[in-house]
Amino acid sequence: MRKTSGRVLTILDMIIEICQRHAQGMEFREWNAGTKIDAHMKDAGFNVKIHCDLEKTGFCFGGNKDNCGTWMDKMGSS
């Protein structure tokens, strides 16, 4: 179990919370964004938006023309 923000979470609690947050959608800018982590990435590529298509497919999706949207794809120098 892990204690965070005054709460004690089991692994199952954490997995459920991660899935719920992805389903609700999230937007953030990568921590330490800029040339220190990728010399060739365009500035907009560091802005991450993740949403879930709850009506049709149930799949989460994200990315934009300046980033790949997943850690598995390569874009820029990192």
PDB file of N, CA, C and O in Angstrom:
ATOM      1  N   MET A   1       0.836  -1.190   0.000  1.00  0.00           N
ATOM      2  CA  MET A   1       0.000   0.000   0.000  1.00  0.00           C
ATOM      3  C   MET A   1       0.876   1.247   0.000  1.00  0.00           C
ATOM      4  O   MET A   1       1.978   1.253   0.549  1.00  0.00           O
ATOM      5  N   ARG A   2       0.370   2.284  -0.618  1.00  0.00           N
ATOM      6  CA  ARG A   2       1.100   3.545  -0.706  1.00  0.00           C
ATOM      7  C   ARG A   2       0.246   4.647  -0.117  1.00  0.00           C
ATOM      8  O   ARG A   2      -0.945   4.739  -0.414  1.00  0.00           O
ATOM      9  N   LYS A   3       0.845   5.486   0.718  1.00  0.00           N
ATOM     10  CA  LYS A   3       0.119   6.608   1.297  1.00  0.00           C
ATOM     11  C   LYS A   3       0.434   7.857   0.487  1.00  0.00           C
ATOM     12  O   LYS A   3       1.598   8.212   0.304  1.00  0.00           O
ATOM     13  N   THR A   4      -0.600   8.513   0.008  1.00  0.00           N
ATOM     14  CA  THR A   4      -0.418   9.735  -0.774  1.00  0.00           C
ATOM     15  C   THR A   4      -1.541  10.710  -0.438  1.00  0.00           C
ATOM     16  O   THR A   4      -2.706  10.319  -0.363  1.00  0.00           O
ATOM     17  N   SER A   5      -1.201  11.945  -0.243  1.00  0.00           N
ATOM     18  CA  SER A   5      -2.192  12.986   0.056  1.00  0.00           C
ATOM     19  C   SER A   5      -3.099  12.597   1.214  1.00  0.00           C
ATOM     20  O   SER A   5      -4.295  12.889   1.191  1.00  0.00           O
ATOM     21  N   GLY A   6      -2.543  11.943   2.222  1.00  0.00           N
ATOM     22  CA  GLY A   6      -3.336  11.546   3.379  1.00  0.00           C
ATOM     23  C   GLY A   6      -4.186  10.321   3.152  1.00  0.00           C
ATOM     24  O   GLY A   6      -4.946   9.927   4.037  1.00  0.00           O
ATOM     25  N   ARG A   7      -4.076   9.696   1.965  1.00  0.00           N
ATOM     26  CA  ARG A   7      -4.850   8.499   1.658  1.00  0.00           C
ATOM     27  C   ARG A   7      -3.922   7.295   1.583  1.00  0.00           C
ATOM     28  O   ARG A   7      -2.752   7.422   1.219  1.00  0.00           O
ATOM     29  N   VAL A   8      -4.446   6.144   1.924  1.00  0.00           N
ATOM     30  CA  VAL A   8      -3.721   4.896   1.745  1.00  0.00           C
ATOM     31  C   VAL A   8      -4.347   4.172   0.564  1.00  0.00           C
ATOM     32  O   VAL A   8      -5.545   3.888   0.563  1.00  0.00           O
ATOM     33  N   LEU A   9      -3.520   3.871  -0.453  1.00  0.00           N
ATOM     34  CA  LEU A   9      -4.021   3.247  -1.669  1.00  0.00           C
ATOM     35  C   LEU A   9      -3.409   1.870  -1.861  1.00  0.00           C
ATOM     36  O   LEU A   9      -2.210   1.676  -1.658  1.00  0.00           O
ATOM     37  N   THR A  10      -4.225   0.937  -2.245  1.00  0.00           N
ATOM     38  CA  THR A  10      -3.709  -0.371  -2.658  1.00  0.00           C
ATOM     39  C   THR A  10      -3.339  -0.271  -4.134  1.00  0.00           C
ATOM     40  O   THR A  10      -3.664   0.719  -4.790  1.00  0.00           O
ATOM     41  N   ILE A  11      -2.677  -1.268  -4.649  1.00  0.00           N
ATOM     42  CA  ILE A  11      -2.348  -1.301  -6.080  1.00  0.00           C
ATOM     43  C   ILE A  11      -3.636  -1.242  -6.911  1.00  0.00           C
ATOM     44  O   ILE A  11      -3.695  -0.536  -7.918  1.00  0.00           O
ATOM     45  N   LEU A  12      -4.666  -1.984  -6.486  1.00  0.00           N
ATOM     46  CA  LEU A  12      -5.939  -1.961  -7.209  1.00  0.00           C
ATOM     47  C   LEU A  12      -6.537  -0.559  -7.200  1.00  0.00           C
ATOM     48  O   LEU A  12      -7.029  -0.097  -8.230  1.00  0.00           O
ATOM     49  N   ASP A  13      -6.504   0.129  -6.055  1.00  0.00           N
ATOM     50  CA  ASP A  13      -7.007   1.503  -5.984  1.00  0.00           C
ATOM     51  C   ASP A  13      -6.281   2.403  -6.978  1.00  0.00           C
ATOM     52  O   ASP A  13      -6.900   3.229  -7.648  1.00  0.00           O
ATOM     53  N   MET A  14      -4.961   2.235  -7.069  1.00  0.00           N
ATOM     54  CA  MET A  14      -4.166   3.063  -7.978  1.00  0.00           C
ATOM     55  C   MET A  14      -4.512   2.773  -9.429  1.00  0.00           C
ATOM     56  O   MET A  14      -4.634   3.702 -10.228  1.00  0.00           O
ATOM     57  N   ILE A  15      -4.672   1.514  -9.783  1.00  0.00           N
ATOM     58  CA  ILE A  15      -5.027   1.143 -11.158  1.00  0.00           C
ATOM     59  C   ILE A  15      -6.384   1.723 -11.532  1.00  0.00           C
ATOM     60  O   ILE A  15      -6.553   2.263 -12.625  1.00  0.00           O
ATOM     61  N   ILE A  16      -7.338   1.613 -10.638  1.00  0.00           N
ATOM     62  CA  ILE A  16      -8.682   2.148 -10.891  1.00  0.00           C
ATOM     63  C   ILE A  16      -8.630   3.660 -11.060  1.00  0.00           C
ATOM     64  O   ILE A  16      -9.267   4.210 -11.958  1.00  0.00           O
ATOM     65  N   GLU A  17      -7.874   4.332 -10.198  1.00  0.00           N
ATOM     66  CA  GLU A  17      -7.774   5.794 -10.295  1.00  0.00           C
ATOM     67  C   GLU A  17      -7.104   6.218 -11.605  1.00  0.00           C
ATOM     68  O   GLU A  17      -7.540   7.187 -12.227  1.00  0.00           O
ATOM     69  N   ILE A  18      -6.069   5.521 -12.026  1.00  0.00           N
ATOM     70  CA  ILE A  18      -5.399   5.827 -13.296  1.00  0.00           C
ATOM     71  C   ILE A  18      -6.379   5.672 -14.454  1.00  0.00           C
ATOM     72  O   ILE A  18      -6.446   6.537 -15.327  1.00  0.00           O
ATOM     73  N   CYS A  19      -7.134   4.585 -14.470  1.00  0.00           N
ATOM     74  CA  CYS A  19      -8.115   4.352 -15.541  1.00  0.00           C
ATOM     75  C   CYS A  19      -9.199   5.422 -15.528  1.00  0.00           C
ATOM     76  O   CYS A  19      -9.598   5.905 -16.587  1.00  0.00           O
ATOM     77  N   GLN A  20      -9.681   5.800 -14.349  1.00  0.00           N
ATOM     78  CA  GLN A  20     -10.716   6.825 -14.257  1.00  0.00           C
ATOM     79  C   GLN A  20     -10.218   8.172 -14.765  1.00  0.00           C
ATOM     80  O   GLN A  20     -10.935   8.871 -15.481  1.00  0.00           O
ATOM     81  N   ARG A  21      -8.996   8.536 -14.399  1.00  0.00           N
ATOM     82  CA  ARG A  21      -8.458   9.826 -14.839  1.00  0.00           C
ATOM     83  C   ARG A  21      -8.252   9.865 -16.349  1.00  0.00           C
ATOM     84  O   ARG A  21      -8.498  10.891 -16.982  1.00  0.00           O
ATOM     85  N   HIS A  22      -7.806   8.765 -16.923  1.00  0.00           N
ATOM     86  CA  HIS A  22      -7.663   8.715 -18.379  1.00  0.00           C
ATOM     87  C   HIS A  22      -9.034   8.811 -19.050  1.00  0.00           C
ATOM     88  O   HIS A  22      -9.183   9.508 -20.054  1.00  0.00           O
ATOM     89  N   ALA A  23     -10.026   8.124 -18.510  1.00  0.00           N
ATOM     90  CA  ALA A  23     -11.371   8.152 -19.092  1.00  0.00           C
ATOM     91  C   ALA A  23     -11.974   9.549 -19.029  1.00  0.00           C
ATOM     92  O   ALA A  23     -12.727   9.939 -19.921  1.00  0.00           O
ATOM     93  N   GLN A  24     -11.651  10.302 -17.984  1.00  0.00           N
ATOM     94  CA  GLN A  24     -12.162  11.668 -17.839  1.00  0.00           C
ATOM     95  C   GLN A  24     -11.434  12.645 -18.755  1.00  0.00           C
ATOM     96  O   GLN A  24     -11.931  13.736 -19.034  1.00  0.00           O
ATOM     97  N   GLY A  25     -10.263  12.249 -19.217  1.00  0.00           N
ATOM     98  CA  GLY A  25      -9.438  13.113 -20.051  1.00  0.00           C
ATOM     99  C   GLY A  25      -8.478  13.920 -19.199  1.00  0.00           C
ATOM    100  O   GLY A  25      -8.774  14.266 -18.055  1.00  0.00           O
ATOM    101  N   MET A  26      -7.329  14.211 -19.773  1.00  0.00           N
ATOM    102  CA  MET A  26      -6.356  15.030 -19.052  1.00  0.00           C
ATOM    103  C   MET A  26      -5.523  15.826 -20.049  1.00  0.00           C
ATOM    104  O   MET A  26      -5.304  15.409 -21.186  1.00  0.00           O
ATOM    105  N   GLU A  27      -5.072  16.974 -19.589  1.00  0.00           N
ATOM    106  CA  GLU A  27      -4.210  17.829 -20.386  1.00  0.00           C
ATOM    107  C   GLU A  27      -3.104  18.340 -19.483  1.00  0.00           C
ATOM    108  O   GLU A  27      -3.359  18.776 -18.361  1.00  0.00           O
ATOM    109  N   PHE A  28      -1.864  18.285 -19.979  1.00  0.00           N
ATOM    110  CA  PHE A  28      -0.743  18.809 -19.201  1.00  0.00           C
ATOM    111  C   PHE A  28       0.421  19.110 -20.132  1.00  0.00           C
ATOM    112  O   PHE A  28       0.442  18.669 -21.282  1.00  0.00           O
ATOM    113  N   ARG A  29       1.370  19.852 -19.634  1.00  0.00           N
ATOM    114  CA  ARG A  29       2.607  20.126 -20.363  1.00  0.00           C
ATOM    115  C   ARG A  29       3.698  19.274 -19.725  1.00  0.00           C
ATOM    116  O   ARG A  29       3.815  19.221 -18.501  1.00  0.00           O
ATOM    117  N   GLU A  30       4.489  18.614 -20.552  1.00  0.00           N
ATOM    118  CA  GLU A  30       5.532  17.744 -20.030  1.00  0.00           C
ATOM    119  C   GLU A  30       6.440  18.510 -19.079  1.00  0.00           C
ATOM    120  O   GLU A  30       6.802  19.660 -19.326  1.00  0.00           O
ATOM    121  N   TRP A  31       6.796  17.847 -17.991  1.00  0.00           N
ATOM    122  CA  TRP A  31       7.674  18.444 -17.004  1.00  0.00           C
ATOM    123  C   TRP A  31       9.029  18.724 -17.647  1.00  0.00           C
ATOM    124  O   TRP A  31       9.545  17.884 -18.386  1.00  0.00           O
ATOM    125  N   ASN A  32       9.610  19.886 -17.378  1.00  0.00           N
ATOM    126  CA  ASN A  32      10.923  20.277 -17.878  1.00  0.00           C
ATOM    127  C   ASN A  32      10.953  20.327 -19.410  1.00  0.00           C
ATOM    128  O   ASN A  32      11.991  20.073 -20.021  1.00  0.00           O
ATOM    129  N   ALA A  33       9.816  20.655 -20.023  1.00  0.00           N
ATOM    130  CA  ALA A  33       9.713  20.692 -21.483  1.00  0.00           C
ATOM    131  C   ALA A  33      10.709  21.679 -22.073  1.00  0.00           C
ATOM    132  O   ALA A  33      10.954  22.747 -21.512  1.00  0.00           O
ATOM    133  N   GLY A  34      11.264  21.314 -23.187  1.00  0.00           N
ATOM    134  CA  GLY A  34      12.183  22.198 -23.895  1.00  0.00           C
ATOM    135  C   GLY A  34      13.364  21.447 -24.460  1.00  0.00           C
ATOM    136  O   GLY A  34      13.379  20.217 -24.496  1.00  0.00           O
ATOM    137  N   THR A  35      14.348  22.198 -24.897  1.00  0.00           N
ATOM    138  CA  THR A  35      15.494  21.617 -25.591  1.00  0.00           C
ATOM    139  C   THR A  35      16.350  20.710 -24.701  1.00  0.00           C
ATOM    140  O   THR A  35      17.115  19.896 -25.217  1.00  0.00           O
ATOM    141  N   LYS A  36      16.237  20.834 -23.390  1.00  0.00           N
ATOM    142  CA  LYS A  36      17.026  19.963 -22.508  1.00  0.00           C
ATOM    143  C   LYS A  36      16.596  18.502 -22.628  1.00  0.00           C
ATOM    144  O   LYS A  36      17.416  17.599 -22.462  1.00  0.00           O
ATOM    145  N   ILE A  37      15.322  18.266 -22.915  1.00  0.00           N
ATOM    146  CA  ILE A  37      14.889  16.867 -23.045  1.00  0.00           C
ATOM    147  C   ILE A  37      14.716  16.447 -24.498  1.00  0.00           C
ATOM    148  O   ILE A  37      14.696  15.252 -24.792  1.00  0.00           O
ATOM    149  N   ASP A  38      14.590  17.418 -25.422  1.00  0.00           N
ATOM    150  CA  ASP A  38      14.503  17.074 -26.838  1.00  0.00           C
ATOM    151  C   ASP A  38      14.859  18.306 -27.666  1.00  0.00           C
ATOM    152  O   ASP A  38      14.106  19.279 -27.709  1.00  0.00           O
ATOM    153  N   ALA A  39      16.001  18.250 -28.314  1.00  0.00           N
ATOM    154  CA  ALA A  39      16.500  19.407 -29.065  1.00  0.00           C
ATOM    155  C   ALA A  39      15.719  19.675 -30.347  1.00  0.00           C
ATOM    156  O   ALA A  39      15.808  20.773 -30.896  1.00  0.00           O
ATOM    157  N   HIS A  40      14.959  18.700 -30.836  1.00  0.00           N
ATOM    158  CA  HIS A  40      14.275  18.859 -32.123  1.00  0.00           C
ATOM    159  C   HIS A  40      12.752  18.922 -32.022  1.00  0.00           C
ATOM    160  O   HIS A  40      12.089  19.174 -33.028  1.00  0.00           O
ATOM    161  N   MET A  41      12.185  18.701 -30.850  1.00  0.00           N
ATOM    162  CA  MET A  41      10.733  18.734 -30.678  1.00  0.00           C
ATOM    163  C   MET A  41      10.225  20.176 -30.760  1.00  0.00           C
ATOM    164  O   MET A  41      10.808  21.082 -30.165  1.00  0.00           O
ATOM    165  N   LYS A  42       9.154  20.375 -31.489  1.00  0.00           N
ATOM    166  CA  LYS A  42       8.518  21.693 -31.520  1.00  0.00           C
ATOM    167  C   LYS A  42       7.866  21.952 -30.170  1.00  0.00           C
ATOM    168  O   LYS A  42       7.475  21.009 -29.481  1.00  0.00           O
ATOM    169  N   ASP A  43       7.745  23.220 -29.784  1.00  0.00           N
ATOM    170  CA  ASP A  43       7.209  23.583 -28.475  1.00  0.00           C
ATOM    171  C   ASP A  43       5.832  22.967 -28.229  1.00  0.00           C
ATOM    172  O   ASP A  43       5.560  22.476 -27.133  1.00  0.00           O
ATOM    173  N   ALA A  44       4.967  22.992 -29.237  1.00  0.00           N
ATOM    174  CA  ALA A  44       3.611  22.446 -29.075  1.00  0.00           C
ATOM    175  C   ALA A  44       3.625  20.937 -28.810  1.00  0.00           C
ATOM    176  O   ALA A  44       2.660  20.398 -28.267  1.00  0.00           O
ATOM    177  N   GLY A  45       4.692  20.262 -29.182  1.00  0.00           N
ATOM    178  CA  GLY A  45       4.788  18.824 -28.968  1.00  0.00           C
ATOM    179  C   GLY A  45       4.874  18.425 -27.504  1.00  0.00           C
ATOM    180  O   GLY A  45       4.646  17.264 -27.165  1.00  0.00           O
ATOM    181  N   PHE A  46       5.198  19.369 -26.639  1.00  0.00           N
ATOM    182  CA  PHE A  46       5.291  19.079 -25.205  1.00  0.00           C
ATOM    183  C   PHE A  46       3.940  19.192 -24.497  1.00  0.00           C
ATOM    184  O   PHE A  46       3.831  18.868 -23.314  1.00  0.00           O
ATOM    185  N   ASN A  47       2.922  19.644 -25.206  1.00  0.00           N
ATOM    186  CA  ASN A  47       1.576  19.747 -24.638  1.00  0.00           C
ATOM    187  C   ASN A  47       0.832  18.439 -24.899  1.00  0.00           C
ATOM    188  O   ASN A  47       0.619  18.058 -26.050  1.00  0.00           O
ATOM    189  N   VAL A  48       0.445  17.765 -23.841  1.00  0.00           N
ATOM    190  CA  VAL A  48      -0.168  16.447 -23.947  1.00  0.00           C
ATOM    191  C   VAL A  48      -1.658  16.547 -23.635  1.00  0.00           C
ATOM    192  O   VAL A  48      -2.053  17.126 -22.623  1.00  0.00           O
ATOM    193  N   LYS A  49      -2.473  15.983 -24.507  1.00  0.00           N
ATOM    194  CA  LYS A  49      -3.924  15.922 -24.296  1.00  0.00           C
ATOM    195  C   LYS A  49      -4.357  14.480 -24.516  1.00  0.00           C
ATOM    196  O   LYS A  49      -4.095  13.901 -25.570  1.00  0.00           O
ATOM    197  N   ILE A  50      -5.014  13.906 -23.526  1.00  0.00           N
ATOM    198  CA  ILE A  50      -5.498  12.526 -23.609  1.00  0.00           C
ATOM    199  C   ILE A  50      -6.992  12.535 -23.331  1.00  0.00           C
ATOM    200  O   ILE A  50      -7.445  13.108 -22.341  1.00  0.00           O
ATOM    201  N   HIS A  51      -7.738  11.907 -24.195  1.00  0.00           N
ATOM    202  CA  HIS A  51      -9.195  11.820 -24.017  1.00  0.00           C
ATOM    203  C   HIS A  51      -9.645  10.400 -24.323  1.00  0.00           C
ATOM    204  O   HIS A  51      -8.893   9.604 -24.886  1.00  0.00           O
ATOM    205  N   CYS A  52     -10.869  10.096 -23.950  1.00  0.00           N
ATOM    206  CA  CYS A  52     -11.410   8.761 -24.169  1.00  0.00           C
ATOM    207  C   CYS A  52     -12.722   8.878 -24.946  1.00  0.00           C
ATOM    208  O   CYS A  52     -13.580   9.693 -24.609  1.00  0.00           O
ATOM    209  N   ASP A  53     -12.869   8.067 -25.974  1.00  0.00           N
ATOM    210  CA  ASP A  53     -14.095   8.030 -26.764  1.00  0.00           C
ATOM    211  C   ASP A  53     -15.075   7.071 -26.073  1.00  0.00           C
ATOM    212  O   ASP A  53     -15.141   5.886 -26.402  1.00  0.00           O
ATOM    213  N   LEU A  54     -15.820   7.602 -25.123  1.00  0.00           N
ATOM    214  CA  LEU A  54     -16.721   6.770 -24.316  1.00  0.00           C
ATOM    215  C   LEU A  54     -17.965   6.333 -25.079  1.00  0.00           C
ATOM    216  O   LEU A  54     -18.604   5.351 -24.702  1.00  0.00           O
ATOM    217  N   GLU A  55     -18.316   7.046 -26.142  1.00  0.00           N
ATOM    218  CA  GLU A  55     -19.551   6.736 -26.863  1.00  0.00           C
ATOM    219  C   GLU A  55     -19.400   5.638 -27.910  1.00  0.00           C
ATOM    220  O   GLU A  55     -20.295   4.807 -28.066  1.00  0.00           O
ATOM    221  N   LYS A  56     -18.273   5.626 -28.631  1.00  0.00           N
ATOM    222  CA  LYS A  56     -18.134   4.686 -29.745  1.00  0.00           C
ATOM    223  C   LYS A  56     -17.207   3.516 -29.448  1.00  0.00           C
ATOM    224  O   LYS A  56     -17.614   2.358 -29.527  1.00  0.00           O
ATOM    225  N   THR A  57     -15.955   3.823 -29.106  1.00  0.00           N
ATOM    226  CA  THR A  57     -14.961   2.744 -29.020  1.00  0.00           C
ATOM    227  C   THR A  57     -14.501   2.418 -27.602  1.00  0.00           C
ATOM    228  O   THR A  57     -14.115   1.283 -27.325  1.00  0.00           O
ATOM    229  N   GLY A  58     -14.539   3.396 -26.707  1.00  0.00           N
ATOM    230  CA  GLY A  58     -14.002   3.205 -25.357  1.00  0.00           C
ATOM    231  C   GLY A  58     -12.491   3.363 -25.290  1.00  0.00           C
ATOM    232  O   GLY A  58     -11.905   3.239 -24.215  1.00  0.00           O
ATOM    233  N   PHE A  59     -11.852   3.635 -26.426  1.00  0.00           N
ATOM    234  CA  PHE A  59     -10.395   3.776 -26.467  1.00  0.00           C
ATOM    235  C   PHE A  59      -9.964   5.172 -26.040  1.00  0.00           C
ATOM    236  O   PHE A  59     -10.636   6.161 -26.334  1.00  0.00           O
ATOM    237  N   CYS A  60      -8.833   5.238 -25.343  1.00  0.00           N
ATOM    238  CA  CYS A  60      -8.195   6.510 -25.036  1.00  0.00           C
ATOM    239  C   CYS A  60      -7.329   6.894 -26.227  1.00  0.00           C
ATOM    240  O   CYS A  60      -6.749   6.029 -26.882  1.00  0.00           O
ATOM    241  N   PHE A  61      -7.242   8.194 -26.506  1.00  0.00           N
ATOM    242  CA  PHE A  61      -6.430   8.667 -27.617  1.00  0.00           C
ATOM    243  C   PHE A  61      -5.808   9.995 -27.260  1.00  0.00           C
ATOM    244  O   PHE A  61      -6.269  10.679 -26.346  1.00  0.00           O
ATOM    245  N   GLY A  62      -4.782  10.355 -27.963  1.00  0.00           N
ATOM    246  CA  GLY A  62      -4.117  11.626 -27.706  1.00  0.00           C
ATOM    247  C   GLY A  62      -3.064  11.902 -28.756  1.00  0.00           C
ATOM    248  O   GLY A  62      -2.950  11.189 -29.753  1.00  0.00           O
ATOM    249  N   GLY A  63      -2.307  12.939 -28.515  1.00  0.00           N
ATOM    250  CA  GLY A  63      -1.275  13.339 -29.454  1.00  0.00           C
ATOM    251  C   GLY A  63      -1.751  14.478 -30.333  1.00  0.00           C
ATOM    252  O   GLY A  63      -2.935  14.814 -30.360  1.00  0.00           O
ATOM    253  N   ASN A  64      -0.818  15.058 -31.044  1.00  0.00           N
ATOM    254  CA  ASN A  64      -1.129  16.101 -32.017  1.00  0.00           C
ATOM    255  C   ASN A  64      -0.082  16.036 -33.119  1.00  0.00           C
ATOM    256  O   ASN A  64       0.779  15.157 -33.095  1.00  0.00           O
ATOM    257  N   LYS A  65      -0.140  16.938 -34.072  1.00  0.00           N
ATOM    258  CA  LYS A  65       0.781  16.865 -35.209  1.00  0.00           C
ATOM    259  C   LYS A  65       2.233  17.087 -34.794  1.00  0.00           C
ATOM    260  O   LYS A  65       3.146  16.810 -35.573  1.00  0.00           O
ATOM    261  N   ASP A  66       2.457  17.582 -33.579  1.00  0.00           N
ATOM    262  CA  ASP A  66       3.818  17.850 -33.113  1.00  0.00           C
ATOM    263  C   ASP A  66       4.326  16.839 -32.084  1.00  0.00           C
ATOM    264  O   ASP A  66       5.442  16.980 -31.585  1.00  0.00           O
ATOM    265  N   ASN A  67       3.531  15.834 -31.764  1.00  0.00           N
ATOM    266  CA  ASN A  67       4.025  14.760 -30.894  1.00  0.00           C
ATOM    267  C   ASN A  67       3.373  13.436 -31.270  1.00  0.00           C
ATOM    268  O   ASN A  67       2.381  13.403 -31.998  1.00  0.00           O
ATOM    269  N   CYS A  68       3.932  12.370 -30.777  1.00  0.00           N
ATOM    270  CA  CYS A  68       3.456  11.041 -31.164  1.00  0.00           C
ATOM    271  C   CYS A  68       2.302  10.552 -30.303  1.00  0.00           C
ATOM    272  O   CYS A  68       1.522   9.707 -30.744  1.00  0.00           O
ATOM    273  N   GLY A  69       2.179  11.055 -29.109  1.00  0.00           N
ATOM    274  CA  GLY A  69       1.085  10.643 -28.248  1.00  0.00           C
ATOM    275  C   GLY A  69       1.373   9.426 -27.398  1.00  0.00           C
ATOM    276  O   GLY A  69       0.621   9.148 -26.464  1.00  0.00           O
ATOM    277  N   THR A  70       2.432   8.690 -27.684  1.00  0.00           N
ATOM    278  CA  THR A  70       2.810   7.547 -26.850  1.00  0.00           C
ATOM    279  C   THR A  70       4.307   7.510 -26.673  1.00  0.00           C
ATOM    280  O   THR A  70       5.040   8.094 -27.471  1.00  0.00           O
ATOM    281  N   TRP A  71       4.767   6.845 -25.661  1.00  0.00           N
ATOM    282  CA  TRP A  71       6.209   6.689 -25.417  1.00  0.00           C
ATOM    283  C   TRP A  71       6.825   5.693 -26.396  1.00  0.00           C
ATOM    284  O   TRP A  71       8.049   5.616 -26.503  1.00  0.00           O
ATOM    285  N   MET A  72       5.998   4.932 -27.109  1.00  0.00           N
ATOM    286  CA  MET A  72       6.506   3.891 -27.992  1.00  0.00           C
ATOM    287  C   MET A  72       6.935   4.418 -29.355  1.00  0.00           C
ATOM    288  O   MET A  72       7.621   3.717 -30.100  1.00  0.00           O
ATOM    289  N   ASP A  73       6.550   5.620 -29.686  1.00  0.00           N
ATOM    290  CA  ASP A  73       6.854   6.177 -31.001  1.00  0.00           C
ATOM    291  C   ASP A  73       8.003   7.195 -30.890  1.00  0.00           C
ATOM    292  O   ASP A  73       8.224   7.775 -29.827  1.00  0.00           O
ATOM    293  N   LYS A  74       8.712   7.400 -31.974  1.00  0.00           N
ATOM    294  CA  LYS A  74       9.862   8.289 -31.985  1.00  0.00           C
ATOM    295  C   LYS A  74       9.544   9.549 -32.765  1.00  0.00           C
ATOM    296  O   LYS A  74       9.037   9.492 -33.885  1.00  0.00           O
ATOM    297  N   MET A  75       9.849  10.693 -32.157  1.00  0.00           N
ATOM    298  CA  MET A  75       9.764  11.975 -32.838  1.00  0.00           C
ATOM    299  C   MET A  75      10.768  12.892 -32.137  1.00  0.00           C
ATOM    300  O   MET A  75      10.815  12.906 -30.907  1.00  0.00           O
ATOM    301  N   GLY A  76      11.529  13.619 -32.842  1.00  0.00           N
ATOM    302  CA  GLY A  76      12.522  14.495 -32.230  1.00  0.00           C
ATOM    303  C   GLY A  76      13.790  13.727 -31.910  1.00  0.00           C
ATOM    304  O   GLY A  76      14.078  12.707 -32.536  1.00  0.00           O
ATOM    305  N   SER A  77      14.551  14.215 -30.934  1.00  0.00           N
ATOM    306  CA  SER A  77      15.858  13.631 -30.638  1.00  0.00           C
ATOM    307  C   SER A  77      15.880  12.776 -29.377  1.00  0.00           C
ATOM    308  O   SER A  77      16.882  12.110 -29.120  1.00  0.00           O
ATOM    309  N   SER A  78      14.828  12.771 -28.594  1.00  0.00           N
ATOM    310  CA  SER A  78      14.862  12.022 -27.331  1.00  0.00           C
ATOM    311  C   SER A  78      14.563  10.550 -27.537  1.00  0.00           C
ATOM    312  O   SER A  78      14.552   9.782 -26.575  1.00  0.00           O
TER     313      SER A  78
END
